[in-house]
Amino acid sequence: MSEPLLQAVNLQCERDERILFRDLSFSVLPGTVTRVEGPNGSGKTTLLRILAGLNDAWSGDLYWCGEPRAGQRESFLRNMLYLGHRPGIKPLLTPMENLRALMAGRRPVSDEVLSRALEGTGLAGYQKVPCRNLSAGQQRRVALARLLIADEPLWLLDEVFTAIDADGVRAIEALLQQRAEEGGAVVVTTHHDLKLPGMQRIVLGGGQSDEQ
Ligand SMILES: Nc1ncnc2c1ncn2[C@@H]1O[C@H](COP(=O)(O)OP(=O)(O)OP(=O)(O)O)[C@@H](O)[C@H]1O
């Protein structure tokens, strides 16, 4: 079996004197999609932010490619893509400008590639419209265009299906599956009834983790 990209051992997180999860252990293997599920407030976003390195209020161990993640910050950040539950785009900027900003500090990408990614998420003709004039779903699609130019093997995606129509949902599902088939790994929180072959589930809020 291949080595996990990410491994969590006995993770625990407490918020406002309430334990969100404890003894949470799982491995994120290359070629897999993992769905984090649970009711509102069960800690899905918190867990994803912990995995992404954006939340330090936890105990336990996290490993990146078999080594403690803390000692591999640079490699981890270079190879991980995190999309938060808000689209995280700037309303005054156009989709092109936003996508360019989302790629900043990563690698140079031509306008042609950015434009094709926006077209790929259904935003043809909107590349130069300020994002404040786009619908909620279109704004989400600006952020999702980032996935079409992502070469990071690990994707951590928080509620990316929010405000997306049925065709868009199918397109995202296909994208997640494709990333896994290419040898990457995806961890996604969602209330959407995501079902993919071999999908691993992490159930928060009193449930248990298993594999479908
Ligand atoms: N910045 C914060 N400071 C203190 N408590 C917080 C903070 N963010 C979230 N919490 C608390 O942590 C708990 C888990 O929140 P979290 O957003 O991780 O849940 P979730 O499972 O993603 O919920 P939802 O399905 O509603 O998105 C909640 O009880 C929330 O009140």
The ligand as an SDF file (V2000), in Angstrom:
LIG
                    3D

 31 33  0  0  0  0  0  0  0  0999 V2000
  -13.2650   31.1080   15.8130 N   0  0  0  0  0  0  0  0  0  0  0  0
  -13.9620   30.3680   16.6930 C   0  0  0  0  0  0  0  0  0  0  0  0
  -13.8580   30.5770   18.0100 N   0  0  0  0  0  0  0  0  0  0  0  0
  -14.5500   29.8170   18.8910 C   0  0  0  0  0  0  0  0  0  0  0  0
  -15.3570   28.8260   18.5290 N   0  0  0  0  0  0  0  0  0  0  0  0
  -15.5020   28.5630   17.2260 C   0  0  0  0  0  0  0  0  0  0  0  0
  -14.8070   29.3130   16.2230 C   0  0  0  0  0  0  0  0  0  0  0  0
  -15.1230   28.8160   15.0080 N   0  0  0  0  0  0  0  0  0  0  0  0
  -15.9950   27.8090   15.2510 C   0  0  0  0  0  0  0  0  0  0  0  0
  -16.1950   27.6610   16.5660 N   0  0  0  0  0  0  0  0  0  0  0  0
  -17.0620   26.6550   17.1940 C   0  0  0  0  0  0  0  0  0  0  0  0
  -16.5640   25.3620   16.8870 O   0  0  0  0  0  0  0  0  0  0  0  0
  -17.6540   24.4950   16.6350 C   0  0  0  0  0  0  0  0  0  0  0  0
  -17.4030   23.8050   15.2990 C   0  0  0  0  0  0  0  0  0  0  0  0
  -17.4910   24.7690   14.2510 O   0  0  0  0  0  0  0  0  0  0  0  0
  -17.2150   24.3530   12.7470 P   0  0  0  0  0  0  0  0  0  0  0  0
  -17.3490   25.5760   11.9250 O   0  0  0  0  0  0  0  0  0  0  0  0
  -15.9440   23.6030   12.6800 O   0  0  0  0  0  0  0  0  0  0  0  0
  -18.4080   23.3320   12.4840 O   0  0  0  0  0  0  0  0  0  0  0  0
  -18.9470   22.6820   11.1200 P   0  0  0  0  0  0  0  0  0  0  0  0
  -19.1310   21.2370   11.3850 O   0  0  0  0  0  0  0  0  0  0  0  0
  -18.0550   23.0520    9.9980 O   0  0  0  0  0  0  0  0  0  0  0  0
  -20.3400   23.3840   10.9880 O   0  0  0  0  0  0  0  0  0  0  0  0
  -21.2600   23.7400    9.6930 P   0  0  0  0  0  0  0  0  0  0  0  0
  -21.8380   22.4430    9.1880 O   0  0  0  0  0  0  0  0  0  0  0  0
  -22.3040   24.6160   10.2740 O   0  0  0  0  0  0  0  0  0  0  0  0
  -20.3960   24.4380    8.6950 O   0  0  0  0  0  0  0  0  0  0  0  0
  -18.9190   25.3190   16.6870 C   0  0  0  0  0  0  0  0  0  0  0  0
  -19.5570   25.0320   17.9020 O   0  0  0  0  0  0  0  0  0  0  0  0
  -18.4640   26.7370   16.6570 C   0  0  0  0  0  0  0  0  0  0  0  0
  -19.2540   27.5480   17.4810 O   0  0  0  0  0  0  0  0  0  0  0  0
  1  2  1  0
  2  3  1  0
  2  7  2  0
  3  4  2  0
  4  5  1  0
  5  6  2  0
  6  7  1  0
  6 10  1  0
  7  8  1  0
  8  9  2  0
  9 10  1  0
 10 11  1  0
 11 12  1  0
 11 30  1  0
 12 13  1  0
 13 14  1  0
 13 28  1  0
 14 15  1  0
 15 16  1  0
 16 17  2  0
 16 18  1  0
 16 19  1  0
 19 20  1  0
 20 21  2  0
 20 22  1  0
 20 23  1  0
 23 24  1  0
 24 25  2  0
 24 26  1  0
 24 27  1  0
 28 29  1  0
 28 30  1  0
 30 31  1  0
M  END
$$$$
